[in-house]
Amino acid sequence: MTPLIRLTNRLRRPLHIQLVGPADQTAAALRGLAHFINRRRDMDGRRIRIDVTIRERAKGEQR
């Protein structure tokens, strides 16, 4: 990756991601997201903000 591309990535607005849900689904989504970002060369040096909210299901609630 060239220094110009790294500089451009740092100047871009950060990528904002919100994950809301039960712990197992949120963890799986976060793992998939990390795998996706790790494979993309254009994401190298990019700022990413991830907000995670864990909400457990109420008793008797179906998936």
Phi, psi and omega per residue, in radians:
M1 nan 2.312 -3.082
T2 -1.359 2.715 3.114
P3 -1.044 -0.562 3.129
L4 -1.144 -0.710 3.118
I5 -1.173 -0.706 3.100
R6 -1.080 -0.739 3.117
L7 -1.110 -0.743 3.118
T8 -1.078 -0.740 3.127
N9 -1.101 -0.659 -3.133
R10 -1.244 -0.504 -3.129
L11 -1.449 -0.317 3.112
R12 -1.172 2.723 3.057
R13 -1.114 2.562 -3.136
P14 -1.127 2.631 3.069
L15 -1.399 2.137 -3.125
H16 -1.808 2.264 -3.140
I17 -2.312 2.341 3.071
Q18 -2.064 2.238 3.076
L19 -2.060 2.109 -3.126
V20 -2.288 2.260 3.083
G21 2.776 -3.014 3.097
P22 -1.093 2.746 -3.037
A23 -1.006 -0.763 -3.080
D24 -1.186 -0.696 3.130
Q25 -1.242 -0.682 3.130
T26 -1.149 -0.725 3.110
A27 -1.112 -0.718 3.126
A28 -1.148 -0.697 3.120
A29 -1.159 -0.703 3.125
L30 -1.144 -0.690 3.105
R31 -1.141 -0.751 3.103
G32 -1.107 -0.700 3.117
L33 -1.123 -0.760 3.111
A34 -1.080 -0.709 3.111
H35 -1.110 -0.751 3.132
F36 -1.079 -0.835 -3.095
I37 -1.182 -0.661 -3.136
N38 -1.091 -0.525 -3.097
R39 -1.504 -0.201 -3.090
R40 -1.676 2.069 3.120
R41 -1.213 -0.522 -3.121
D42 -1.282 -0.155 3.099
M43 -1.591 -0.098 3.139
D44 -1.104 2.175 3.128
G45 1.482 -0.003 -3.111
R46 -1.479 2.423 3.108
R47 -1.400 2.353 -3.116
I48 -2.290 2.310 3.076
R49 -2.033 2.158 -3.122
I50 -2.117 2.124 3.046
D51 -1.784 2.165 -3.107
V52 -2.021 2.218 3.062
T53 -2.155 2.116 3.124
I54 -1.682 2.135 3.086
R55 -2.169 1.970 3.101
E56 -1.323 2.616 3.135
R57 -1.257 2.567 3.039
A58 -1.258 2.739 -3.136
K59 -1.066 2.322 3.103
G60 1.498 -0.103 -3.137
E61 -1.347 2.354 -3.135
Q62 -1.552 2.744 3.051
R63 -1.422 nan nan
